Amino acid sequence: MNNNLSQVELIREAFRYQSRFEGSTMVFKIDYPVTEDPGFPYLMKDLALLAQTGFKIVIVPGAKEAIDAVLKQYGIVSAYASTSGMAAGTAANMREPVRITAAQALPFAEMAAFHVATRFMTFLSGSRVDAVIGNFVRARGLGIVDGVDMEHTGTVDKIFTDSISRVLNLGTVPILPCIGWSPAGKPYNVPSDEIALAVSAALGAVKLFIVSVHGGLRRGLFPLPEHIETREDGRVVRLTPQEAQAIVEAFSAAAPMPQALKELKLALQASRAGVNRVHIIDGREEGTVLKELFSNLGAGTMIYTDEYESIRSFHSRDLPDILRLMEPLMQTGILLRRTAEQIQEKKDDYVVFEIDGSIHACGALHDWGEGQGEIAAVATDPLYTGMNLGRRTVSCLIEKARKGSMGRVFVLTTQTQDWFESLGFHEAPVDSLPERKRQTYDQTRKSKVFSLELR
């Protein structure tokens, strides 16, 4: 596929996602260090663009480091307490140390939190997007935990969804600082992670973005299982909640806990709270939100609970996509040329690899009798070479052959023998082909035969 066609396909993906998620609510929990990065203005331009094009954006700014800096400036010591004894549903579930917000520290915590929130409003205003910092969180005090008075540190008691929805319906972006108020108007310092989790669940957000400067989950940080998909830089592409849970359980005892694992735990909590897709992205990378939102390839790590990818039977509507995938390989001679009519004639033999509604790989299993099947027409989108779509498609076809009581599958290849050998295929003589296939064997093409015994 040439670059122009690659760009066209990316544009198609963007339009598909635009149509699918327009009008949906998305929550962005953005860590404070992101706001200090030179790329922060570009991140805000992208969020403004989303708001201008029909997405409902909610921002929850992190302010931990800003509060630390203000307290240090005024000589106030900020202590932290273990959360192991707190009740379920609070920040304690994350089992992270929580700041003890003393009475003398609270005004400075409020000052820092609202200063950070104002920075978001300022950048959105620069892009002509209205925003409002509101008292959308009702809080209650944590009280005394394991003998420690948490003083003015609180937890989410209620999210005022009606107020937020009215703001969103006006095309305005609500910004929720890490401060909540009791019914009597008493302020509490509430962890921004907890607010992001609560507002995502309360609003039924389709996505939660966890935006930090830590680069997300990478294979180099943890000895991840081999089947976990990663990009060339080692970054994990996607995880199911079950996979995320296994990683958390395996490494949660690490001390100090890596930030990537903390973010993964928050993502897992959001998934359990009903958020279908949680994205962990690096806010320093220009365009990372747009790449993650509008492209199947993405730019960060996604934890998903809905159906994201599947290998399924071919439908007639898939024909243009199959031809698009196969054409470059047919032009180079890697695949035999097939017409639309020939594919339709054998449509029951074909499968497609669908990712979020888009076709990115295909293959076929032709039954030649004598207990033998031919794996053919395997093609993948070159933009997705790092996702093992071809290998996974062939594995599906092999399983299909087993279920069809075939004892052997084979391929004819001129240029991909090394790849098939890596899948366990071995070279075989042409005479080993079924009689019907030998009669159609093209002597001028001189394809090599590679087979795999299934019994």
C-alpha positions, 0 to 999 in steps of 0.5 A, spaced: 500 500 500 502 506 498 503 512 502 497 516 499 492 509 500 495 509 507 493 516 509 486 515 505 485 509 510 487 513 516 482 518 514 476 513 513 478 510 520 477 517 523 470 518 520 468 512 522 470 513 529 467 520 529 460 518 527 461 512 532 462 517 538 460 524 536 455 526 542 458 521 547 461 523 554 469 522 555 472 524 561 480 526 561 484 525 567 490 529 566 496 529 571 499 535 573 506 534 570 503 534 563 501 541 564 508 543 565 510 540 559 511 544 552 506 540 549 501 541 553 498 547 549 497 542 543 494 537 548 489 542 549 488 544 542 486 537 541 481 537 546 478 543 544 477 540 537 474 535 540 469 539 544 468 543 537 466 537 533 461 534 538 464 530 543 462 531 550 469 533 554 469 532 562 476 534 565 479 532 571 486 535 573 491 532 577 494 537 582 498 533 587 505 536 585 502 543 585 499 542 592 506 539 594 509 545 591 505 550 594 505 547 601 513 547 601 513 554 599 509 556 605 513 551 610 507 546 611 509 539 612 504 534 608 503 527 611 500 521 608 497 515 611 496 508 608 489 507 606 488 499 607 483 500 613 478 505 609 471 503 606 470 500 600 468 505 594 473 510 597 480 512 594 482 506 599 480 501 594 487 503 590 491 502 597 495 508 595 497 513 601 493 519 601 494 526 603 492 528 610 490 535 609 490 539 615 486 545 617 492 550 615 494 546 609 487 546 606 486 553 603 493 552 600 490 546 597 484 549 594 489 555 591 493 550 588 487 546 585 483 552 582 490 555 579 491 548 576 484 548 573 484 555 571 490 553 566 485 548 563 480 554 562 485 559 559 487 554 554 480 552 552 478 559 552 484 561 547 481 556 542 474 559 543 471 553 547 467 555 553 469 552 560 466 552 567 470 550 574 464 548 578 462 545 585 460 538 581 462 534 587 459 532 593 464 530 598 464 527 605 470 527 610 474 520 611 474 521 618 479 517 622 482 511 619 486 506 623 487 511 628 489 517 624 485 523 623 485 524 615 482 531 617 480 535 611 481 529 606 475 527 603 472 522 598 466 522 593 459 522 596 455 524 590 457 527 583 451 532 581 450 529 574 444 533 572 448 540 573 454 537 569 449 534 563 446 541 563 453 544 562 455 539 557 449 540 553 451 547 552 457 545 549 461 547 555 467 543 558 466 542 565 472 542 569 472 538 576 478 540 581 480 536 586 476 539 591 469 537 594 464 540 598 459 537 604 452 539 604 454 544 609 459 547 604 465 544 608 471 543 603 475 537 602 481 535 598 479 529 594 484 525 590 483 526 583 483 519 581 477 518 585 473 524 582 475 521 575 473 514 576 466 517 580 464 522 574 466 517 569 461 512 572 456 517 574 455 520 567 456 513 563 462 515 559 464 511 553 471 513 555 476 515 560 483 517 558 488 517 563 493 522 561 500 522 564 508 523 563 510 516 564 509 513 557 504 508 559 505 500 560 511 497 557 514 490 556 520 493 559 517 495 566 514 488 567 515 481 564 509 481 561 506 474 557 508 473 550 501 473 547 500 481 550 500 485 544 506 491 544 508 496 539 516 496 537 517 501 543 514 495 547 508 499 549 502 495 550 497 496 545 490 493 549 488 489 555 482 485 557 480 487 564 482 479 565 489 481 563 490 487 566 487 484 573 493 478 572 498 484 571 496 487 577 496 481 581 503 479 579 506 486 581 502 489 586 507 488 591 512 491 588 515 497 592 515 503 591 509 501 586 511 503 579 506 509 576 504 505 570 501 500 575 497 505 579 494 507 572 493 500 570 489 499 577 485 505 576 483 503 569 481 496 571 477 500 576 474 504 571 472 498 567 469 494 573 465 501 574 462 500 567 467 504 562 467 500 556 474 503 554 479 506 558 486 509 555 492 510 558 496 515 554 502 519 554 500 527 554 507 529 552 506 526 545 503 531 540 496 528 537 496 522 542 489 523 544 487 524 536 491 518 534 488 514 540 481 516 539 481 516 531 485 510 529 485 502 530 493 503 531 492 508 537 498 511 541 497 508 548 494 502 552 487 501 552 483 496 557 476 494 553 470 490 556 466 491 549 468 487 543 474 490 539 476 485 535 474 478 532 475 473 526 469 472 523 466 469 516 466 473 510 460 477 508 459 480 501 459 487 504 467 485 506 469 484 498 471 491 497 476 491 503 478 484 502 480 486 495 484 492 498 488 488 502 490 483 497 491 488 491 498 490 493 500 482 494 497 480 487 501 486 484 507 483 487 506 476 485 505 474 492 498 472 492 495 469 485 490 474 482 483 473 484 477 477 481 471 479 485 467 473 482 472 468 484 472 470 491 464 470 491 464 463 489 468 461 494 465 466 500 464 460 505 471 459 505 474 466 507 474 469 514 476 476 515 479 479 521 475 485 524 478 491 528 472 495 531 468 495 525 474 495 520 477 489 516 485 489 517 486 482 515 483 476 511 484 469 509 481 462 506 481 455 507 479 451 501 477 444 502 480 439 496 478 433 499 482 427 502 482 430 508 486 436 506 485 443 506 489 449 503 490 455 507 490 461 501 489 468 500 492 471 507 493 478 507 494 483 512 494 491 512 501 493 512 499 499 517 498 493 522 504 489 521 506 489 529 499 486 531 500 479 528 494 479 524 496 474 519 499 469 524 492 469 528 488 469 522 492 462 520 491 460 527 484 461 526 484 457 519 488 451 522 482 451 528 477 451 522 480 445 519 481 441 525 473 442 526 472 440 519 476 433 520 482 435 516 488 432 518 493 436 514 493 443 511 498 446 506 500 452 503 503 454 496 508 460 496 513 463 492 516 468 497 513 467 504 516 460 506 520 463 512 514 466 515 510 459 514 516 455 517 515 460 523 508 457 524 510 450 524 509 448 516 514 444 513 516 443 506 513 437 502 513 435 495 508 437 490 506 429 490 503 430 497 497 435 494 490 432 493 489 429 486 484 435 485 489 440 487 495 437 483 491 438 477 490 445 478 498 446 480 501 452 476 508 449 473 510 456 471 509 459 478 513 453 481 510 455 488 513 451 494 509 446 498 509 447 505 504 443 510 502 442 517 500 435 520 494 436 524 493 429 527 
